[in-house]
Amino acid sequence: MYKILIIEDEAPARKKLKRFIAEVCGAYTIVAELETVEDTKTFLKQALEIDIIFSDIQLRDGNIFEVYNTITLNCPIIFATAYNAFLINAFEANGIEYLLKPYSLERFSKAWNKFIRLHKTNPVNNNQLMETIHQLLKNNQSVSKSYKNQFAIKMASETYFLKTESIVYFQADNGIICAFDTMNKRHVMPQATLKEIEVFLDPQKFFRINRSESVQRQYINKIKRYNKNTLSIHLNAGQKTLKTSQSKTSDFNNWLDL
């Protein structure tokens, strides 16, 4: 009986995933279906036995690597995502397969069969299983990961290019995403959500401090305690001040190595 954890914030994707699991696995139980980074963090802190995790990457409240980079797991992960920018992250976080949506049952079956082969190498000792996984994945370390160094901004009469290095922060407002540069100039982005933009950004440089704003590290001049669980962030020589949400403050401090 395989114990499976599903981390996916889109209901149709969860439904498809569960249908494929039923097709390839005869004896299993789904221990939980999680939709957010915060719920995943809370759940994985419990001492629960899990054989395999099926995980999306970009969830409604952030990037799942906020969890995997801080919590040590002893089980493999099969990633299922619409984005191909996180291959190295996936392999470093116990990933054994990387399914790009929309994936077929045949592709899913190959991923599941890889898990079965690895599990059979030592079905009792998960630590040894992970050593086997990392050994098998060494060849994948040459996979390059690229992020956008500029965004194409389309106007009525022209298209111009905004350098990523000049973006101080992104802000979402009523379905419109804007980037603000070092001159505090506002640029309307072609993407509809911060989630779409984040796949193009280096997570070492950008961090989503709340539901609607993401900042670039190099423009953070100082941070101050705003209240018990919130920080004020002073950006770009004091031209702009933003605040973390209560749920993001701790992760933000970790991101800054504080």
Salt bridges, closest charged atoms under 4 A:
GLU8 OE1 - LYS101 NZ 2.81
ASP9 OD2 - LYS195 NZ 2.87
GLU33 OE1 - ARG14 NE 3.47
GLU33 OE2 - LYS18 NZ 3.13
GLU35 OE2 - ARG14 NH2 3.41
GLU35 OE1 - ARG60 NH2 2.57
GLU38 OE2 - LYS41 NZ 3.88
ASP56 OD2 - LYS101 NZ 3.40
GLU66 OE1 - LYS248 NZ 3.18
GLU97 OE1 - ARG107 NH2 2.73
GLU97 OE2 - LYS114 NZ 3.43
ASP181 OD2 - HIS187 NE2 2.87
GLU198 OE2 - ARG208 NE 2.83
ASP251 OD2 - LYS41 NZ 2.52
